[in-house]
Amino acid sequence: MFRSRKFRLWASALAIVFIGAFVLLWFVYRPWALNWGATDEEVSQLMPGDSIVPAPTFNATRSVTVHAAPSAIWPWIIQIGYRRAGFYSHDRLDNDGIPSSDTIMPMYQGLREGDAIPLTATVDAEVVVLEHERAMLLVIEHDATWTWAWGLYPTGTGQTRLVTRLRVRAPTIRSKLMMDFFEIIMMRKHMLGIKQRAESMTPEMGTS
């Protein structure tokens, strides 16, 4: 009887721990991950590509303040890509270990609508919207339709809000959970990598 009671106490304690962990992950961590850095207005505002995936299972809007003008940020965005400038994130995971570029690469600055940007060795994204120093939209067709949008919004104080939005209807529950809880690790570093590079630009390259 004593062992049975002890087992029930341990089981109850574990149940409480698991429930508490679930509550923290779903109601605290997940909202933070999906809307890292973004204001309520930025989360609700329309961005290019919203209509392409009308009922996404993953809809993440992130934002960061960059102490630079859009002209200093834009070159870093349009040169991203696998084995191009990289993604300014965890290069071992998304660029075959090749370090992301710390310089503007002229060979990738002529991006146009309709061009393809490699995201992996086997997956390309199509440039569907390209508004100079304002917005870019990539559409990816791989298992499902993905949209990845960037927006540059000057604040009028020499700063810019860099906003990204990723929308996809995940094909499986597993892929949805992976995106909900782990995609932020790459995206946050990606955005901070752009911020760091844009803020360190030399005057002749267009820094504010």
C-alpha positions in Angstrom: 0.0 0.0 0.0 2.8 2.4 0.9 4.5 1.8 -2.5 1.2 2.3 -4.3 0.7 5.6 -2.5 4.2 6.7 -3.3 3.7 5.8 -7.0 0.5 7.8 -7.1 2.3 10.8 -5.6 5.1 10.5 -8.1 2.6 10.2 -11.0 0.7 13.2 -9.8 3.9 15.3 -9.5 4.9 14.3 -13.1 1.5 15.1 -14.4 1.6 18.5 -12.8 5.1 19.1 -14.3 4.0 18.0 -17.8 0.8 20.1 -17.6 2.8 23.1 -16.4 5.3 22.7 -19.2 2.6 22.4 -21.8 0.9 25.6 -20.5 4.2 27.5 -20.6 5.0 26.3 -24.1 1.6 26.8 -25.7 0.5 30.0 -24.0 3.8 31.8 -23.3 6.6 30.5 -25.5 4.5 29.9 -28.6 2.9 33.4 -28.8 6.4 34.9 -28.2 7.9 32.8 -30.9 5.2 33.5 -33.5 5.2 37.3 -32.9 8.7 38.0 -31.7 9.4 41.8 -31.5 6.2 42.7 -33.4 3.5 45.1 -32.2 -0.2 44.3 -32.4 -0.4 46.7 -35.4 2.4 44.9 -37.2 0.8 41.5 -36.6 -2.6 42.6 -38.0 -1.4 44.7 -40.9 -1.6 43.4 -44.4 1.6 42.3 -46.1 2.3 41.0 -49.6 1.4 37.4 -50.1 -1.3 37.2 -47.4 -3.9 36.1 -49.9 -1.7 33.3 -51.3 -2.1 31.2 -48.2 -5.5 32.2 -46.9 -5.8 29.7 -44.1 -2.3 29.1 -42.8 -1.6 26.7 -39.9 1.6 28.7 -39.3 1.4 32.5 -39.5 4.4 34.2 -37.9 5.1 38.0 -37.9 8.4 39.2 -36.5 9.9 42.6 -36.2 13.0 44.4 -35.1 14.1 48.1 -35.0 17.1 48.7 -37.2 19.0 51.9 -36.5 19.5 52.6 -40.2 17.6 53.8 -43.3 15.9 51.3 -45.6 18.7 51.9 -48.1 21.2 50.4 -45.7 19.0 47.3 -45.0 17.8 46.5 -48.5 21.1 45.2 -50.0 21.4 42.6 -47.2 17.9 41.3 -47.8 18.0 40.8 -51.6 21.3 38.9 -51.5 20.2 36.2 -49.1 20.1 32.6 -50.2 21.7 29.2 -50.0 25.3 29.5 -51.3 24.7 33.1 -52.1 25.2 35.5 -49.1 23.7 32.9 -46.7 21.0 33.7 -44.3 23.0 35.4 -41.5 21.8 32.7 -39.2 23.1 29.3 -38.1 25.3 28.6 -41.2 25.9 25.0 -40.3 22.2 24.3 -40.6 21.2 26.4 -43.5 24.3 27.1 -45.7 26.4 24.0 -45.6 28.6 25.5 -43.0 29.7 28.4 -45.3 29.8 31.6 -43.3 27.2 34.2 -44.3 28.6 37.2 -46.0 29.6 40.3 -44.0 29.8 42.4 -47.1 27.5 43.5 -49.8 27.9 41.2 -52.8 27.4 43.1 -56.1 26.8 39.9 -58.1 23.5 39.4 -56.2 22.2 43.0 -56.2 20.4 42.8 -59.5 17.5 40.8 -58.2 14.3 41.0 -60.2 10.7 39.8 -59.9 10.5 36.3 -61.3 14.0 35.3 -60.2 14.7 32.2 -58.2 16.5 32.3 -54.9 17.9 28.9 -53.6 16.9 28.2 -50.0 18.5 24.7 -49.9 20.3 22.5 -52.4 16.9 21.3 -53.7 14.4 24.1 -52.9 14.1 27.4 -54.7 11.8 30.4 -53.9 10.4 32.6 -56.6 10.6 36.4 -56.2 7.0 37.4 -56.6 7.1 41.0 -55.2 10.1 43.3 -55.3 9.5 46.9 -54.3 12.9 48.7 -54.0 13.8 49.4 -50.4 10.2 48.6 -49.4 9.1 45.0 -49.7 10.0 41.6 -51.0 7.9 38.5 -51.2 9.2 35.0 -51.8 6.8 32.1 -52.7 8.0 28.5 -52.1 6.3 25.4 -53.5 7.6 22.4 -51.5 5.1 20.0 -49.9 2.9 23.0 -49.4 2.8 26.6 -50.5 4.9 29.0 -48.3 5.1 32.8 -48.4 7.9 34.7 -46.9 7.5 38.5 -46.9 9.8 41.4 -45.8 8.6 44.9 -45.2 10.7 48.0 -44.4 8.9 50.7 -42.5 10.8 54.0 -41.7 9.9 55.5 -38.4 10.8 59.0 -39.3 13.6 59.1 -36.7 16.4 57.6 -38.8 15.3 54.1 -37.8 13.4 51.4 -39.7 11.1 48.6 -38.6 12.1 45.4 -40.4 9.1 43.1 -40.5 9.0 39.6 -41.8 6.0 37.3 -42.2 6.0 33.6 -42.9 2.8 31.8 -43.8 2.3 28.1 -44.6 -0.4 25.4 -44.3 1.8 22.7 -42.8 1.1 19.3 -44.3 1.4 17.4 -41.0 1.0 18.0 -37.3 4.6 17.2 -36.8 5.8 19.8 -39.2 3.4 22.4 -37.6 4.8 21.7 -34.2 8.4 21.9 -35.4 7.7 25.3 -37.0 5.7 26.6 -34.0 8.5 25.8 -31.5 11.8 25.7 -33.4 11.6 28.0 -36.5 12.1 31.1 -34.4 15.6 30.0 -33.6 16.7 30.5 -37.2 14.4 33.5 -37.9 15.4 35.5 -34.9 19.1 35.1 -35.7 18.4 35.9 -39.3 16.8 39.2 -38.5 19.4 40.2 -35.9 22.0 39.3 -38.5 20.5 41.8 -40.9 20.2 44.4 -38.2 23.8 44.0 -37.1 25.1 44.2 -40.7 23.0 47.2 -41.7 23.9 49.2 -38.6 27.6 48.6 -39.2 27.5 49.8 -42.8 30.1 52.5 -43.7 28.8 56.0 -44.7 29.6 55.5 -48.4 27.4 52.4 -48.4 24.4 54.3 -47.3 24.2 54.1 -43.5 22.2 56.6 -41.6 
